[in-house]
Amino acid sequence: GFSIALTPLPARLRFAPAIHPLPQGERGRECEIEGAMSTSNIKFRTGSKESPTEPFKRAVTSALRAIARQPELEVTFAAERPGLSPGKARLPEPARKLTRKDAAVVRGHADSIALRIACHDPKVHRKLVPGNPQARGVFEAVEQARVEAIGARRMSGVAKNLTAMLDDHFHRGKYDEITDRADAPLADALAMLVRERLTGMAPPQAARKMVDLWRPVLEDKIGARLDRLKEFTEDQSRFGDVVHDLLDALELGDEASADQDEDDNQDENREGEKDQSGADGSPDSDAAEEMSADQSQSSTEEM
C-alpha cells in the first residue's frame, strides 16, 4: 500500500475576488464595481507585534479599494467620523474585541464610501443639487441612498453591511424612540423610502418608527414618483431629475445649483472631507452626502 500526501493550496490561490460588473447608465457616470471582496469568512492571522485588528483592517481596505476601483486610495482608521477627501478615505477604528456586528458596521461604512466613489459623479451632482438648504439635504440623502442601493442590489454581503451600518446609526441616534413626525427628519425618512423602493428592503429596524410617521404623507403626495425612481437607479442625471419632481411635489422645489460653471477642481474639493453625514437632513457640503449622519461617531463610541 501507499499513501499520497496532499499539500494545501497557497493562500493566494484559496481566495480570489469576485467580479461584479454593473450596467452602464445612459447618462451620468458609468458605474462598475469590480473585484469586490467579502471578508466575512476569512480567518485572520496576526503577527506577534501587530494589533489583533490589523488583519481585519487590511481586508476591509482591500475590499474598499476593489469596489471603488481605486487601488491606490489611502485608507485610514480613526476615532472620528468616516470621511472621504480626494485620494483618501477614513473609516472608524474597529474595536480590539471585534464582534460580528461591529465588523459589519465598519464594513458598511467602507462599502458606503466605496460605492460613493464608484457610482457618484460630482460634476453631475453639482448641476442638479438644489440651493435651498432643506431641499439640498433631502436631495443629497436620496442620492446616497441611490449609490448604496446599486451595491446592495448586486452584492448580498454589501446589502447586509449597509443595513448594519444604517441600523447602528439610527439606533444610536434614538430614532426608534421618535413618536412625533415633527421630530423625524424628512431627509432620513425619504431616503429610507427610496432605499425600500430601489432594493425591496424594509427600513432598518431602528428607523422603522421614523419612516412610518412619514409614510402616509409621502405615499399620498409622491408615491407614484417614488415608483419611477427604480427605472433610473443606474442613471444619476435622470434620477436627479425625478428627485426634483419629488421636491416640487413636496413644495421644496428649488432651482438647481447656480455653481454649474465652477472649476471642476473646486467641486472635487467640496466633495473632500465627506463626513458621511446626510442623515441629519442638513449636510453642509456636496461631500456630506453619505447616508449616515452620526454613523461614524456612533460606530466609534463602542470602540
Disulfide bonds with the S-S distance in Angstrom:
Cys31-Cys119 2.02
